[in-house]
Amino acid sequence: MPQSSSVVIVSPALADANNGNWRTARRWQQLLAGEREVRITNAWPDAAAAADGLMLALHARRSAAPIAAWAQAHPGRGLAVVLTGTDLYRDILADAAAQRSLELAQRLVVLQECGPEALPAWQRDKARVIYQSSPALPPLDRNDATLTAVTVGHLREVKSPQTLFAVARLLGQRDDIRIRHIGDATAEPALGDEARATQRDCPHYEWLGPLPHAATLEEIRRAHVLVHPSAMEGGAHAILEAVRGRTPVLASRVPGNVGMLGPDYQGYFAHGDAGALAQLLLACRAGQRAEAPASHLLGRLAAQCALRAPLFDAAAERSALLNLLHELDTAP
């Protein structure tokens, strides 16, 4: 197969969803511009399928039908499956369609360094880690009279927004720690009701609803800390965007977050442990007011994040993508 094989990216979500799958697909298309012809679709085969030389399919379960169709049309060649958090930590354990997608792929892409550990042992040699990327941006002006924490993620059970609601209540009427929560509740409206109730009862908590990506990035860059309480993650955009914007992170200690921030990171709390998260926020606030804030928790987290930032550089992501495509081109 020639080196210039065109690429089809199958994404279950397109631009109107404004979620991680779409942003990954679009960014990869842009990173590969000038090297490959790349198109994005949510269904395959389609009218343009005959020209496709390689397939990158996002989501083992939700893209199972296009994956199977590709394997039937091009048996044993040209297929990489990109695994999300729900793939790695839920679906491949029990869902037959997701399991079949692993078997059909020549390469399996995971988005953080702990990802291969979730795969069956006999599939791990097919795994490649490709960290996603975001531009390095300076932080925006921050009001140090308060600690501002931002959480980014649609209100879904898997994102554990209840942990944030509980933290807001544990912090009571404190006015020196502000929580700003970005995300849509369309998929699980009951969580939107909980967010509204929390906002009513806790003046320091504010649910902003969904925001455009540019506005979300501004919120991250203006915050003192990003809080990421998810139950499972494949490699969260919000974390890498915070790291690249020099905003430290407090995250649940789940494999997808550990794979982004490293095993020795000091900003973890047990998933669902609102009390531990509240204590971390209080420690970050105390560090703001210390004589040497860099030596306290917030400063230490900032230093650790700075060491991880090069992993999320666009040049590194592009290089890893090109290596993957070369492997697919040349695989027997």
N, C-alpha and C positions, 0 to 999 in steps of 0.2 A: 504494500500500500504506500503511495507517495507521501512524502513529508507534509505536503500542503493539504491534507485531507480536511474538508470542511467539517464543521462541528455543529451539532444541534444540542442545545441545552433544553432539557425537559424540566419545567418547573410547575408544580401544582398550583402556584399562585402567580399571577401576572401583576402588572403595574397598579391596578386598582386596589390590590390587597395591601400594598405598602408594608410588607412583612419581610422577615429575614430571607425566605426563599427567593422572593423577587429581587431583593437587593443583591443577593449573591449572584443570581443569574445575570443581572444587568452589569454588575461590576466585572464579572468574568468576561462578558462580551466586550466591554471597553478595554480591559487589560490585554485581550488577545487581538485587538484591532491592529491591522498591519501585518499580523502573522498568519491569521486564519480567517476564513469566512465563518462567521458565527451567527446563528439565529436562535431565537427563544420561542418555544411553544409550550402549551400545556397538554397537547395531545399528539400522539404519533402512532401510525403514519398519518400524514396529511398531504396536501397538494404538493408540498415542496420536498417530500421525503426522499425522492429518488436521488437527490444531489448530496445527501448527508453521508459523510464518511466515518464519523465518530459520534457517539452519543455520551453526554454527561447528564445523568438523570438524578435530579434532586428528590430524595425521599424514597426509600425502599418500598414502603407500603403504598403510599399515595400515587406513586408513579409505576406501580407494578404492571399495569396493562401495557404502557409504552415499552417498558423494559422487556417484557415477554415478547412483544411484537418485534422489537429489534433483534432479540436473540433468535427468533424464528427466521427473520429475513437475512441476518448476518451471523450465522451460528459460530460461536467461539471467538468472535473478534470485535474490537472497536467499542467496548461498552465499559464505562465507569459509573458506579452508583455512589452518590454522595449521601452520607448518612447523617440524619438529624438526631437530635436528642431523643425524640420519641421513638425513632428507629432503634437506636443503640440500647436504650435503657427500658424499653417496653415492647415494641412490636416484634423485634427479631426473636424474642423469647417465646412467643406463642403464635404469632400470625403467620400462616402458611405462605401467603403471598409475599410478605417481607422476606421470609426465609428463602423463598425461591429466587427473589431478586439477588440475594447474596451469591447464590450458586451460579446464576447466569453471568454475573459480572466478571470481567477480567481484572478489574481493579476496584477497590473500595476506598473511597475518600472519607477521611474523618477530619474534623475541623479543630481538634485540639489533641494534646499529646496523650491523654488518657483513653482516647477513643479505641485504639486497637485492643485494649484489655477487655472491652465489652464484647468483642467478637468471639465466635467459636474458635478454638485453637487452630483448627485446620483452615480457617479463612484468614488468619492474621498475616500470612505472607503476601496477601494481595492488598493489604492496607497501606495507604499513603497519607501522611498528615499534611494538610494544606491549611495554614492559618489564614484567616480572612484579614483584610487590611482596611485601614482608614487613614486619611491624611493626618499628619502631625499638626496640631493647631494649638496656639497659645490659649491659656485660660482667659476667660473674660473677667472683668472687675467683680470681686466678691465682697460682700458686706460682712465683715468679720464681727459685727455686733451680734450676729446669730450664726449658728451652724445650719447650712442649708443642705439637706439630703434629697436626692432625686431618685425615683425609681421609674424605669422605662420598661413597659411590657403590657400587651393587651391583657385585660382582666379575665384570666382563664385559670382554672384550678391548677394546671401544671406550673403556672407562674407564681403560685402561692401568695396572692395579694392579701389573704387573710392574715399572714404574718405581719404585713405592714399595718393593717388595721389594728391588730393587737398592740403593736409597738406604739402607735399613736395614742392609744388609750393608756398604756403603761406610763407614758411620759406625761400624762395628765394635762395640766394647764401650763406647762413650761412654755415660755415664749422665746427662749433662746435657742431652740432646736426646731427648725421648720422642715416639714416633709412635703415634697411636691411629687405627685404621682401622675404619670403620663400613660395613657392606654385606653383602648376602646373596650366597652363591655357588651358589644353586640352579640358575641358568641355565647356569653353566660350572663344574661341580664341581672340575675340575682346578685352577682358580685358588684354590679353597678349600684344596686340598692344599698349594699353594705358600704360601698365607698361614700355614697351620699350621706348615709347615717353617721359615718365616722367624721366626715367633714362638718356635719351639723354639731356634733358633740365635742369635737377636738379642734379648736381654732387654729392650731399650728399645723394641721393636716389639710392639704388642698388637692383635690382630684381635678386635673386639668383636662381629662378626656384625651381623645386622639389629637396629635399635633403633626403637622408636616415634618419631614425628616430634618430640614434645615433648622426649624424652630426647636426640635428635640435636641439637636446638637448644641444649640445655644444654651439650652437649659442644663445640659451636662457640663458644659464648659464654665457655666456660672456657679454651679454647685460646688460645695466643699467636698462632697463625697457622693458616690453612686451606691445605692443599695440594690442588691440583686438577689432576691430570696427564693429563686425557683426550686421546684422539686427535681427537675431534670433539664439538662441543656446539652445541645450538641456543640456549641461554641458561640456564645452570645455576642451579637453585634454591639449591644450596649456596653459590655465590658471592654471590648477592644476600643470602642470609640471614647470611653472614659480614659483609658490608659493613654491613648494617643492625644487626648486633650488635657492631660496632666491633672485629671481628677481621680483621686484614690477611690478604691472600691471596697465595700463590705459585701460579702457574698456567702450564700449557703455553701457548706462543705459537701458538695456533690461532685461526682467525677468531671462533669462538663465544665464546672467552674475551676476546679483544681487544675484541669488540663490547660486552662487559659492563664492562670495566675501563678501556678507552681505549687508544689507540695508544702513549701516552708512559708508561704504567705501568712501574714499575721492578722489578716482581716476577715477570717472565716467565722461563721457561727453554724451550729447544727441546724439542719433544715427544720423549719417550723418552730425554732426556739426563739420566740419573741423576746423573752427576758434577756437572753444572751445578746441579741441584736441591740436591745435598748442600752445595755451596758457598754457595748462598743460605741454607740453614738454618744453616750455620756463621756466616754474616754476621749473621743475625738474632740468634743466640745471643750473638755478640760485642757487638752493640748493646745487649743487655739489661744487660751488665756495664759499659758505658761510663759515664763521668762525665756525659755529656749524651746519654742514649739517644735523645731525640727527633731528634737530628741524624744518627743512624745509620739503617741500612736499615729496621729494623722501624718506627721512628718516621716515616720518610718514607713508607713504605707506608700506615701508618695515616692520615696526612694526605691522601694521594691517594685512599684509599677514602672518607674523609669527604666529599670533593668529589663523588664519584659517588653517594653515598647518596640524595640527593633523587630520582634517576631511578627508584628502586625503592620509591617511596611509594605507598600504596594509592590516594590521591586522584588521582595522576597516571595510574595504571593504569585506574581507573574512568572517568576523563575520556576516555582514549584508546579504551576499549571502547565508550562511548556514541557517540563520534564515528564509530567503525566501523559500529555498528548504524544510525546515521542515514544513512551513506553507502549501506548495503545497502538501507535502506527507500526511498531516493530515487533509486537508480541506475536508469537507463532499462532 
